[in-house]
Each structure stands twice: as C-alpha cells, then as structure tokens.
C-alpha cells in the first residue's frame, strides 16, 4: 500500500552512461557519483551537510571503494556527521537506495536524503583462479632463493594467463549456473519470441533515444569532465547508424549457435551514476522545495532465478492491484531493458491468461502497458545499463516523462538477477 506519510522526489541528476569498450573507462565509480551529485547539490537551497544521510546502490564496487556510499558522501562535502552507506540488490540497487531512503523518511529517522546508484562496469576486475592463488600463497612461505626459483619453474602459463573475468562471474546466477542472457533465452523460448521481434524492439530503443535526445528530453544528464579536461555530455552507446540490417548482423552471444539473443538486442555494459533527492513534508516546507513528484509505493517480488526476467510483471502487478489502479490510470512506464526478449516476454506474460493464473494467482490476464507509454525515450539497450544506477535512472526519467506529457502516475520496474523484480509507483504534483 501507499506510504503512510508523503515522500517527495525533489530533484535528480545523472551522468551520461558510457559504454564499456574493452578496457577501464575514464572514471571510477566514485568519480561518477561525485560529479553527478555535486551538480545536483549545487542547485539546492541547502548545504550538503544538511542532508540526513546518503544512500548509494552499487553492484560492483572496487576494493578501494567498498562502502562507496560513505566515500561519496565525504567527497561531496557532507561532512563527517552525515552517514553514508551502500546497498546492493543487483540491477535494482539504485531503486533499493530510493526505497531505503523512503523507509527512513516515513519512520521519522530522516527528512532529507540523497539516494541513487552507480557502477563502473568497465573497471570490473580480472581475477586469478584458485590454481594461481595457491601458487602465490605457497610463494609467500619460501625464503631461500633456490626454493623460490624452483617454485617459479613450477608455474604454468595456462594458470597465469587465464584470468577469471569478474564481470561474467557477477552476471552468472550461482544457483542455476546461467548467465543473465541465458535466463532471457528461457523467456524467449517460453513465449516463442523471434529474433526478428527482438531486433525490431532493439532498433526502436535506439530510434526513440535519438529522437528524445534531439528533442531535449534528457535534461537530467550533467556532463562529465575527465582529468585531461575532456567533456562527456551524452550517453555514448546510442547508435545514430542503427538499422534493421545492423541489428541482424551479430550472432547469438549467450546460447551459441542456436540462440536468439545477441549483443545488439541486449542492454549495454556501461559506466554511470544517477541520483534523486528525497524529502519529507517538513523538509519541503523548511527549504521551500519544489518537488518533481511523490514516491507513492515500492514493491519487491521473488521468482525462479532461471526466469528472473519476469520480475517486472511479478512486482508491478501487485503494486497496481494493492493501490487500486488499472492500466488505464498509469500514464507512463519505464521497464528496464535488460534484454529485448525480456521486455517482450513481460508484455506477453501480462497478456497470457494461463501465465497470470499460474504465476500471479489472477483469474484472467492482467493486460500489458501500451507501447506508446512504455520507454518513450528508449531504454538500456540504447542508453546503457550500469547495473547499480539503472533503478535510479528509470525513476528519475519517468518523472520527467510524466511532467513533460502532463501525466499523473507512472511505474518504473526492473528484473533483478537472482530471481527478483522491483517496481516503484510515482506521481506528479
């Protein structure tokens, strides 16, 4: 049900999402969060030290940024007395940060909270396997030059030059042993979603993102500046040359050779950060704030890990039912585009009476959002998917879409690795 006290979404900002291109990107995760957070806080009527807490979602913090929420809070000038902490719920880490902030506001523990998400996936580490780790461990106990030389002679190049890719490890479900893309192949098979349908959807994501950019619909983006003074002003994975022929070119990535999911119809591995500023009624009145909207409710759901892509259906459906809302009363939707197949499978599941009856306990099909109100400015296939940041990005952009279109209510929802779904209901004021 809706929160018992109002939780306002005052303002927000995000960085451009920068596509990972085969090596470490120009910004560490903390750098991304600091640059976006600084721009957001500079336009507020209060100081960073007036925040009650900073909550940051991050799925893959580097070892030197372990509690990245606290690190970023200090770098933003909040001072030592403002707590900063980190949450992790895979793809919905940014949404979890928002939900955690709202819970503290409703409980009366906070009035003004900076919450969001970040990831620099291009900097995910390469790891040594167990064989190499044991070799290093044994080396530490050897003192004499002769013993150490003998130990080096035992080293096999295969162990040294076969690192474990940390990103792939993180994107593999440990319960079922499947990459996230392989779980999406399961959804595609369940509803017989064709490669052509996936590619058509992916092309539309790029086309909508380009149209949104041309129309100035991404005003929430604040430019990044690197150490050499180079400026990064836009999501750099959006393809101006996107075409049906280009989408059809790549081969299957997750299930060779017979799969249908490719790099082109999947979300992009990216670096980026997104923030929202949440406030209580008292904080809005004290600082004379003009909120973008209100966070009405957040819902979480669990499901089978090998079908995690149905998470938006499992979370958003009870969210609407419990708030006595029909599809017609929702003016805009943001469904994170983990994979084109995953979004299309969610739409098919919503329209399937057997699926809704078996999985949701409904008597009939719930119905799916109209494509004219769904991801109207494109989604993660075109814009990118920094895992920790996406949950915050879709909530922030949804608010801008509602205000631009004169809508009242919107739903932002994601599938979550591990077999979960998350959904947020927002409304404009």
Backbone torsions as a table, in degrees:
resi	resn	phi	psi	omega
1	UNK	NA	166.8	-178.3
2	UNK	-62.5	153.2	178.1
3	UNK	-58.5	142.5	-179.1
4	UNK	-72.5	-15.3	176.0
5	UNK	-131.5	150.6	-177.1
6	UNK	-66.2	138.7	173.9
7	UNK	-123.0	113.6	-174.6
8	UNK	-95.5	139.6	172.6
9	UNK	-99.7	100.6	-167.2
10	UNK	-78.9	-48.0	-172.6
11	UNK	-163.9	168.6	178.9
12	UNK	-162.8	165.4	177.8
13	UNK	-157.7	154.1	173.3
14	UNK	-143.4	161.6	173.6
15	UNK	-81.6	165.1	162.0
16	UNK	-60.3	148.4	174.1
17	UNK	-92.4	121.8	-174.9
18	UNK	-104.9	124.0	-176.1
19	UNK	-68.7	135.6	174.4
20	UNK	-69.6	129.9	-173.3
21	UNK	-127.9	47.0	171.8
22	UNK	88.2	9.2	178.7
23	UNK	-168.6	174.4	179.8
24	UNK	-59.0	134.0	177.8
25	UNK	-74.0	175.4	-174.2
26	UNK	-73.7	-11.1	-174.9
27	UNK	-130.6	136.0	167.8
28	UNK	-72.8	162.1	-178.0
29	UNK	-58.3	-43.8	-179.5
30	UNK	-63.2	-36.3	177.6
31	UNK	-62.1	-42.4	178.7
32	UNK	-61.2	-48.3	-177.8
33	UNK	-65.6	-37.7	-178.9
34	UNK	-67.6	-44.1	-177.8
35	UNK	-65.3	-42.0	178.2
36	UNK	-69.4	-41.6	-179.1
37	UNK	-66.5	-37.8	179.1
38	UNK	-62.7	-45.7	179.6
39	UNK	-61.7	-39.3	179.9
40	UNK	-67.4	-45.5	-176.0
41	UNK	-71.8	-28.8	-178.7
42	UNK	-64.5	-24.8	-178.6
43	UNK	-96.3	10.0	179.1
44	UNK	-95.3	157.0	-179.5
45	UNK	-83.3	4.8	-180.0
46	UNK	-123.2	167.8	178.7
47	UNK	-89.8	156.7	175.5
48	UNK	-54.6	-33.1	-179.5
49	UNK	-67.4	-13.7	178.1
50	UNK	-82.0	-9.8	175.7
51	UNK	-65.9	147.0	175.7
52	UNK	-85.6	-28.3	176.7
53	UNK	-169.2	163.1	175.0
54	UNK	-124.0	126.8	-179.8
55	UNK	-124.1	124.3	-175.6
56	UNK	-127.5	125.8	174.3
57	UNK	-84.6	137.1	177.7
58	UNK	-155.3	125.8	-178.3
59	UNK	-87.8	-26.7	-174.6
60	UNK	-140.3	64.7	178.0
61	UNK	-67.8	147.2	177.8
62	UNK	-76.0	162.2	-177.4
63	UNK	-58.6	-28.0	179.9
64	UNK	-92.0	8.4	177.2
65	UNK	-133.6	40.4	-169.2
66	UNK	-57.7	-58.6	172.8
67	UNK	-94.4	75.4	-171.6
68	UNK	-65.6	-26.1	177.8
69	UNK	-62.6	-41.3	177.8
70	UNK	-70.4	-42.0	179.3
71	UNK	-58.7	-46.6	-178.1
72	UNK	-67.6	-39.4	178.4
73	UNK	-58.1	-43.7	179.3
74	UNK	-66.7	-42.1	-179.3
75	UNK	-68.4	-24.1	177.6
76	UNK	-80.6	-3.4	178.3
77	UNK	85.6	20.6	179.7
78	UNK	-70.6	-20.5	-179.7
79	UNK	89.7	164.7	-174.1
80	UNK	-69.6	-19.2	-175.0
81	UNK	-87.6	-7.8	177.3
82	UNK	-92.7	113.5	-179.0
83	UNK	-64.9	145.3	173.5
84	UNK	-132.7	133.4	-178.3
85	UNK	-146.1	165.9	-170.0
86	UNK	-120.0	139.7	175.6
87	UNK	-122.7	156.5	180.0
88	UNK	-143.2	115.6	171.3
89	UNK	-136.2	51.5	-178.9
90	UNK	47.9	-127.8	-172.8
91	UNK	-62.2	-20.2	-177.8
92	UNK	-104.1	23.2	-179.1
93	UNK	-59.8	-40.0	178.4
94	UNK	-66.1	-37.5	176.6
95	UNK	-70.0	-36.2	177.0
96	UNK	-62.8	-38.5	177.2
97	UNK	-61.3	-41.7	179.2
98	UNK	-65.5	-43.8	179.7
99	UNK	-63.8	-40.8	178.5
100	UNK	-64.4	-40.3	177.1
101	UNK	-62.9	-44.6	-179.7
102	UNK	-62.3	-41.3	179.7
103	UNK	-60.6	-40.9	179.5
104	UNK	-70.1	-34.4	177.0
105	UNK	-67.1	-45.6	179.5
106	UNK	-63.3	-36.3	-179.4
107	UNK	-76.3	-7.2	-179.8
108	UNK	82.7	11.3	-179.8
109	UNK	-87.6	-13.7	-178.1
110	UNK	-150.9	153.2	175.5
111	UNK	-118.9	-25.8	-174.1
112	UNK	-142.1	114.9	-173.9
113	UNK	-133.0	134.7	170.7
114	UNK	-97.1	120.0	-175.8
115	UNK	-135.3	144.0	179.9
116	UNK	-178.4	-155.4	-177.2
117	UNK	-153.4	159.3	-177.8
118	UNK	-156.5	151.2	166.2
119	UNK	-159.6	143.5	170.9
120	UNK	-117.0	80.2	-172.5
121	UNK	-69.0	-22.6	177.1
122	UNK	-65.0	-18.1	-179.1
123	UNK	-101.5	13.0	174.7
124	UNK	-58.5	136.8	-170.0
125	UNK	-76.9	157.7	163.0
126	UNK	-92.6	133.7	-173.3
127	UNK	-116.3	149.5	171.5
128	UNK	-79.8	144.4	173.8
129	UNK	-75.4	173.5	-176.0
130	UNK	-60.0	-36.3	-179.1
131	UNK	-60.7	-44.9	-178.8
132	UNK	-70.9	-37.3	178.5
133	UNK	-62.5	-42.7	178.6
134	UNK	-64.1	-36.2	178.8
135	UNK	-63.4	-45.4	177.8
136	UNK	-63.1	-40.5	-179.6
137	UNK	-62.4	-42.3	179.0
138	UNK	-66.8	-34.7	-179.5
139	UNK	-61.6	-35.8	-177.3
140	UNK	-62.4	-26.4	-177.8
141	UNK	-89.8	-2.0	-178.1
142	UNK	-95.8	129.0	-174.9
143	UNK	-105.1	-40.5	-173.5
144	UNK	-80.0	147.1	177.5
145	UNK	-58.5	-35.5	-179.4
146	UNK	-65.1	-44.9	-179.6
147	UNK	-65.5	-39.1	-179.4
148	UNK	-68.3	-39.3	177.3
149	UNK	-62.8	-43.0	179.0
150	UNK	-62.0	-37.2	179.7
151	UNK	-67.9	-39.2	177.6
152	UNK	-63.5	-33.4	179.5
153	UNK	-68.2	-18.9	178.0
154	UNK	-83.0	-11.2	-176.1
155	UNK	-68.3	130.3	178.7
156	UNK	-105.7	127.9	-178.5
157	UNK	-54.0	-32.2	-178.6
158	UNK	-59.8	-36.2	179.3
159	UNK	-73.7	-36.5	-176.5
160	UNK	-74.0	-38.2	-172.5
161	UNK	-105.3	24.3	176.1
162	UNK	-127.0	65.6	-177.9
163	UNK	-69.5	158.3	174.4
164	UNK	-87.1	126.7	179.6
165	UNK	-78.1	110.8	-175.3
166	UNK	-59.3	-37.4	-178.3
167	UNK	-64.5	-44.5	178.8
168	UNK	-64.8	-36.5	177.4
169	UNK	-61.8	-43.7	-179.0
170	UNK	-69.8	-26.1	-179.5
171	UNK	-94.5	12.9	176.8
172	UNK	-109.2	127.0	-179.8
173	UNK	-73.9	122.3	-175.5
174	UNK	-72.4	-19.3	-179.6
175	UNK	-78.2	-39.2	-175.8
176	UNK	-112.9	-5.6	177.1
177	UNK	68.6	26.1	-177.7
178	UNK	-114.7	138.9	167.7
179	UNK	-65.0	155.5	-179.6
180	UNK	-56.8	-36.8	178.7
181	UNK	-65.4	-31.1	176.7
182	UNK	-70.9	-33.5	174.8
183	UNK	-67.0	-32.4	176.7
184	UNK	-69.2	-33.2	174.3
185	UNK	-61.0	-34.9	177.1
186	UNK	-61.7	-41.2	179.1
187	UNK	-66.3	-40.9	179.8
188	UNK	-61.8	-39.8	179.0
189	UNK	-67.7	-38.4	-177.6
190	UNK	-60.2	-38.3	-176.9
191	UNK	-114.6	17.4	175.2
192	UNK	50.5	48.3	179.8
193	UNK	-82.3	125.6	-173.8
194	UNK	-82.0	160.4	174.2
195	UNK	-60.6	-38.9	-179.8
196	UNK	-61.9	-42.3	179.7
197	UNK	-64.3	-40.4	177.9
198	UNK	-63.1	-46.9	-178.6
199	UNK	-64.5	-38.9	178.0
200	UNK	-62.5	-42.0	179.2
201	UNK	-64.7	-43.8	-179.8
202	UNK	-62.1	-41.3	178.0
203	UNK	-61.4	-41.2	179.5
204	UNK	-64.4	-34.9	178.2
205	UNK	-61.0	-46.0	177.7
206	UNK	-64.6	-43.2	-178.2
207	UNK	-63.8	-40.6	178.6
208	UNK	-68.9	-38.1	178.1
209	UNK	-64.3	-41.4	178.3
210	UNK	-64.8	-42.4	178.7
211	UNK	-65.2	-39.7	178.0
212	UNK	-64.6	-40.2	178.0
213	UNK	-62.9	-46.1	-178.7
214	UNK	-62.6	-31.1	-178.3
215	UNK	-89.3	0.7	179.2
216	UNK	76.3	31.1	-175.5
217	UNK	-86.6	3.9	179.9
218	UNK	-116.6	48.0	-178.2
219	UNK	-67.3	-14.9	179.1
220	UNK	-73.4	-11.4	-178.8
221	UNK	-78.4	131.7	171.9
222	UNK	-112.4	135.1	-175.4
223	UNK	-64.0	151.9	173.2
224	UNK	-102.4	147.8	175.8
225	UNK	-128.9	125.7	-178.4
226	UNK	-90.1	-178.9	-173.9
227	UNK	-63.5	-24.5	179.4
228	UNK	-92.1	4.6	178.7
229	UNK	87.2	4.6	177.9
230	UNK	-73.9	141.1	-177.0
231	UNK	-106.1	134.4	176.8
232	UNK	-117.2	107.4	-170.4
233	UNK	-107.1	-13.4	-174.6
234	UNK	-139.8	159.3	171.3
235	UNK	-60.0	120.6	-169.6
236	UNK	-95.1	7.2	177.0
237	UNK	-98.0	-3.7	178.9
238	UNK	-70.9	127.4	-173.8
239	UNK	-96.1	109.9	175.7
240	UNK	-69.0	-22.3	-179.9
241	UNK	-98.6	16.3	-179.2
242	UNK	-58.3	134.7	-178.9
243	UNK	-150.7	164.0	178.0
244	UNK	-62.0	-40.0	179.7
245	UNK	-64.8	-39.9	178.9
246	UNK	-66.2	-38.8	178.2
247	UNK	-65.2	-32.4	-177.1
248	UNK	-79.1	-11.6	-172.1
249	UNK	-72.8	-48.0	-174.8
250	UNK	-66.4	148.8	176.4
251	UNK	-86.1	172.3	178.0
252	UNK	-57.2	141.0	-177.1
253	UNK	-104.5	-38.6	-171.5
254	UNK	-98.4	-24.3	-175.4
255	UNK	-138.1	73.7	-179.3
256	UNK	-79.0	142.1	0.1
257	UNK	-100.3	2.9	-167.6
258	UNK	-102.3	-1.1	-178.3
259	UNK	-71.4	174.3	-178.6
260	UNK	-120.7	-9.1	-177.5
261	UNK	-92.9	127.2	-175.8
262	UNK	-122.3	174.2	175.0
263	UNK	-62.8	-29.6	-176.7
264	UNK	-75.2	-31.6	-179.9
265	UNK	-105.1	23.8	174.5
266	UNK	-116.9	162.3	174.7
267	UNK	-65.9	156.8	-178.5
268	UNK	-90.4	140.2	171.5
269	UNK	-72.4	121.7	-168.3
270	UNK	-142.6	168.0	171.7
271	UNK	-114.2	137.6	178.1
272	UNK	175.8	166.8	179.5
273	UNK	-140.3	150.9	177.2
274	UNK	-145.8	140.0	-178.0
275	UNK	-129.4	150.3	164.9
276	UNK	-132.2	148.5	177.0
277	UNK	-105.4	119.7	-178.1
278	UNK	-108.6	144.7	-175.5
279	UNK	-146.0	150.7	172.7
280	UNK	-82.5	172.6	175.2
281	UNK	-59.2	-41.1	-178.9
282	UNK	-62.8	-41.3	-179.7
283	UNK	-68.5	-38.9	177.8
284	UNK	-60.0	-43.3	-179.5
285	UNK	-71.5	-41.2	-177.4
286	UNK	-62.7	-43.6	-173.9
287	UNK	-100.2	3.6	179.2
288	UNK	55.0	51.7	-177.2
289	UNK	-83.6	154.5	178.8
290	UNK	-119.9	87.1	-172.2
291	UNK	-65.1	152.6	171.4
292	UNK	-71.1	-34.4	-177.0
293	UNK	-179.2	-162.8	-177.4
294	UNK	-131.3	138.2	173.2
295	UNK	-85.1	115.1	-174.1
296	UNK	-87.5	-45.2	-174.2
297	UNK	-164.6	155.9	173.5
298	UNK	-133.7	140.2	-179.0
299	UNK	-133.2	141.4	178.5
300	UNK	-120.5	148.3	-179.4
301	UNK	-141.7	152.1	174.6
302	UNK	-115.5	148.6	178.5
303	UNK	-154.7	-179.9	-178.0
304	UNK	-63.5	132.0	-179.2
305	UNK	-57.3	-32.5	-177.9
306	UNK	-77.6	-2.1	175.3
307	UNK	-129.2	34.3	-172.1
308	UNK	-58.9	-22.0	-177.2
309	UNK	-65.3	-17.4	176.6
310	UNK	-78.8	2.4	-176.9
311	UNK	-50.6	-43.6	178.7
312	UNK	-58.2	-38.0	179.0
313	UNK	-66.8	-43.8	-176.1
314	UNK	-70.0	-26.4	-179.8
315	UNK	-94.2	-43.8	-173.8
316	UNK	-74.3	-32.3	-178.3
317	UNK	-63.1	-53.7	177.0
318	UNK	-65.0	-27.6	176.5
319	UNK	-59.2	-46.3	-179.8
320	UNK	-71.2	-42.6	-178.5
321	UNK	-61.4	-45.5	-177.4
322	UNK	-69.3	-20.7	176.9
323	UNK	-101.8	15.2	175.5
324	UNK	54.3	45.3	-179.4
325	UNK	-118.1	143.9	173.2
326	UNK	-101.4	168.7	176.6
327	UNK	-58.1	-36.5	-177.6
328	UNK	-65.6	-19.4	-178.3
329	UNK	-93.9	4.2	176.4
330	UNK	-107.0	119.2	-171.2
331	UNK	-89.3	-18.6	179.8
332	UNK	-157.4	146.8	179.4
333	UNK	-128.4	142.2	165.9
334	UNK	-123.2	113.4	172.9
335	UNK	-110.7	119.0	-178.0
336	UNK	-60.2	128.3	-175.6
337	UNK	-87.4	74.3	175.0
338	UNK	-59.9	-46.0	176.9
339	UNK	-148.0	147.1	175.7
340	UNK	-58.4	-40.6	-179.8
341	UNK	-60.1	-36.9	-177.3
342	UNK	-68.4	-44.3	178.2
343	UNK	-64.7	-44.7	-179.5
344	UNK	-64.7	-36.0	178.2
345	UNK	-67.9	-36.8	176.0
346	UNK	-61.9	-45.2	179.2
347	UNK	-61.7	-40.0	178.8
348	UNK	-68.0	-39.4	-180.0
349	UNK	-64.5	-41.9	178.3
350	UNK	-59.5	-30.3	-176.9
351	UNK	-95.0	2.1	-177.6
352	UNK	-100.0	115.8	178.7
353	UNK	-63.0	-44.8	178.6
354	UNK	-60.6	-41.6	-178.7
355	UNK	-66.3	-46.4	-179.5
356	UNK	-64.0	-33.5	178.8
357	UNK	-71.9	-45.7	-176.4
358	UNK	-74.1	-40.0	-172.9
359	UNK	-95.6	-29.4	-175.5
360	UNK	-113.4	-9.7	-179.7
361	UNK	73.0	23.5	179.9
362	UNK	-91.2	156.7	179.7
363	UNK	-80.3	-23.0	-178.3
364	UNK	-146.8	173.1	177.5
365	UNK	-63.5	139.3	-178.0
366	UNK	-75.8	-34.0	-174.3
367	UNK	98.2	152.9	-174.9
368	UNK	-113.1	154.1	175.1
369	UNK	-60.2	144.8	175.8
370	UNK	-70.2	141.0	-177.2
371	UNK	-63.8	-18.5	179.3
372	UNK	-75.6	-13.2	177.1
373	UNK	-117.4	8.8	-176.4
374	UNK	-108.6	121.0	175.9
375	UNK	47.7	56.2	-170.8
376	UNK	-67.6	-20.6	177.7
377	UNK	-112.6	28.7	-177.9
378	UNK	81.3	179.8	-177.7
379	UNK	-147.5	-155.7	-170.2
380	UNK	-65.1	-22.2	176.4
381	UNK	-62.0	-38.1	179.6
382	UNK	-95.2	-39.6	-171.2
383	UNK	-87.4	-30.3	-177.2
384	UNK	112.6	161.9	-173.9
385	UNK	-138.8	74.1	169.5
386	UNK	-70.1	106.5	-162.3
387	UNK	-46.9	-48.6	-177.3
388	UNK	-68.0	-23.2	-173.0
389	UNK	-93.8	-22.5	-168.1
390	UNK	-63.0	-37.1	179.8
391	UNK	-61.1	-38.3	176.9
392	UNK	-74.2	-37.7	-179.2
393	UNK	-60.2	-45.5	-174.5
394	UNK	-69.7	-32.5	176.0
395	UNK	-66.6	-45.5	-179.6
396	UNK	-62.5	-47.0	-177.6
397	UNK	-68.4	-35.3	177.7
398	UNK	-57.9	-41.8	178.0
399	UNK	-61.3	-41.8	178.2
400	UNK	-66.2	-38.2	178.0
401	UNK	-63.1	-45.2	-179.6
402	UNK	-60.7	-46.0	-178.2
403	UNK	-67.0	-38.1	-179.5
404	UNK	-66.2	-38.8	-175.2
405	UNK	-93.9	-0.9	-178.4
406	UNK	73.2	24.3	179.3
407	UNK	-85.3	164.2	-178.9
408	UNK	-106.0	-49.5	-174.3
409	UNK	-118.3	149.0	176.3
410	UNK	-148.1	157.4	177.7
411	UNK	-124.3	130.1	172.9
412	UNK	-114.8	129.2	-172.6
413	UNK	-147.6	152.4	-176.9
414	UNK	-140.7	152.9	162.0
415	UNK	-87.1	154.1	-172.8
416	UNK	-134.7	127.5	177.2
417	UNK	-54.5	140.2	-175.4
418	UNK	102.0	-6.3	179.3
419	UNK	89.3	60.5	178.1
420	UNK	-145.2	166.7	173.2
421	UNK	-140.7	151.6	176.9
422	UNK	-135.8	146.2	-179.6
423	UNK	-148.1	142.5	178.2
424	UNK	-124.7	137.7	174.2
425	UNK	-106.8	123.1	179.5
426	UNK	-124.0	159.8	173.2
427	UNK	-144.4	149.2	177.6
428	UNK	-83.0	166.5	-176.2
429	UNK	-105.3	NA	NA
